[in-house]
Amino acid sequence: MHVLRPGTRLTEDPEVRGAWLLEMGGAAQSCVDPSDPTNLVFDYVRRIGDALDLHADPGLPLRVVHVGGAAMTLPRYLVATRPRSSQIVLEPDAELTAFVRAHLPLPPRSGVRVRPLDGMAGVSAMPDDYADAVVVDAYAGDRVPPELTTTTFLSQVHRVLRSDGTVLMNLADQAPLGYLRRSVAGVRELFADVLVSGEPAVLRGRRFGNLLVLGSPGRLPVADLRRRAAGSAFPYRVTHGEALTRLVGSARPFTDGDSAPSPAPPKGW
């Protein structure tokens, strides 16, 4: 075990031999398998990996911006699956980055650059049409910061993405899914093609959990994503098109003057 500060530590994963868990505030935020960085242990991370896999032919490098670093599971995945990719990680907690790098170093010449900036500041500073993908997986404690689902932030993401790029957002919600609906309403206001992916019980509001929102100025590989999600050990359901319209209903997008963090998870989650 390695401890950075109270509530933030690296521990060996009791279920995956050789893997390490980054725990923050009592919750597991990241899982890294140094011997096999393609082993994406958390289900929602595997679903993000699927979308990155499908973005271009296998092995081709991508330009990816990661909002939220933690133990940098997905940057390591892309180093292994798409060498020569250019990756920028926006992680404002420089002390956490140094801690992770000391105990779980990135491969030499990885192409991963970590900037000590929050998502809004980091994305706003990037040039137009820069990235193939922007992965938004950032939490302040156990909640998604309110600014990361506003139309102001999403418009900056849209500007930075290429015409066929994808934004991939890891959110969390529970019944009645009001936070998800408003977040998706904002994505749909700016992106031409949008889907939501999650475990059926979470999408039905039966329990709290992770929910992925994908958006693109172009077209998403919906059929392929649906096939991969359905065939996983813990199947996810993809909601798209008219079903997504029904899910969002009359929800209004979050704005700078009317934003909120994601709901706090229930005790023991």
ZITAMO-V573166 format. One record per backbone hydrogen bond with DSSP energy under -1.0 kcal/mol. CO is the residue of the C=O (numbers start at 1). NH is the residue of the N-H. If there is no record, write none. Layout:
CO_NH + CO_NH
This chain:
2_10 + 5_8 + 7_25 + 8_4 + 8_5 + 9_23 + 10_2 + 11_21 + 16_19 + 19_13 + 20_32 + 21_11 + 22_29 + 22_30 + 23_9 + 24_27 + 27_24 + 30_22 + 32_20 + 33_36 + 36_39 + 38_40 + 39_41 + 42_46 + 43_47 + 44_48 + 45_49 + 46_50 + 47_51 + 48_52 + 49_53 + 50_54 + 57_60 + 62_86 + 63_132 + 63_133 + 64_88 + 65_135 + 66_90 + 67_137 + 69_72 + 72_76 + 73_77 + 74_78 + 75_79 + 76_80 + 77_81 + 78_82 + 82_85 + 86_64 + 87_113 + 88_66 + 89_115 + 90_68 + 92_94 + 93_97 + 94_98 + 95_99 + 96_100 + 97_101 + 98_102 + 99_103 + 100_104 + 111_87 + 113_89 + 115_91 + 115_117 + 118_122 + 119_123 + 120_124 + 121_125 + 123_126 + 131_162 + 132_166 + 133_65 + 134_168 + 135_67 + 136_170 + 140_143 + 143_140 + 144_262 + 145_148 + 146_149 + 150_154 + 151_155 + 152_156 + 153_157 + 154_158 + 155_159 + 156_160 + 157_161 + 159_129 + 160_130 + 160_131 + 162_165 + 166_134 + 167_215 + 168_136 + 169_213 + 171_211 + 173_209 + 174_177 + 177_181 + 178_182 + 179_183 + 180_184 + 181_185 + 182_186 + 183_187 + 184_188 + 185_189 + 187_191 + 193_216 + 195_214 + 196_239 + 197_212 + 198_237 + 199_203 + 200_204 + 201_206 + 202_205 + 209_173 + 211_171 + 212_197 + 213_169 + 214_195 + 215_167 + 216_193 + 220_222 + 221_225 + 222_226 + 223_227 + 224_228 + 225_229 + 226_230 + 227_231 + 229_236 + 237_198 + 239_196 + 240_243 + 241_245 + 242_246 + 243_247 + 244_248 + 245_249 + 248_251 + 254_151 + 255_258 + 266_269
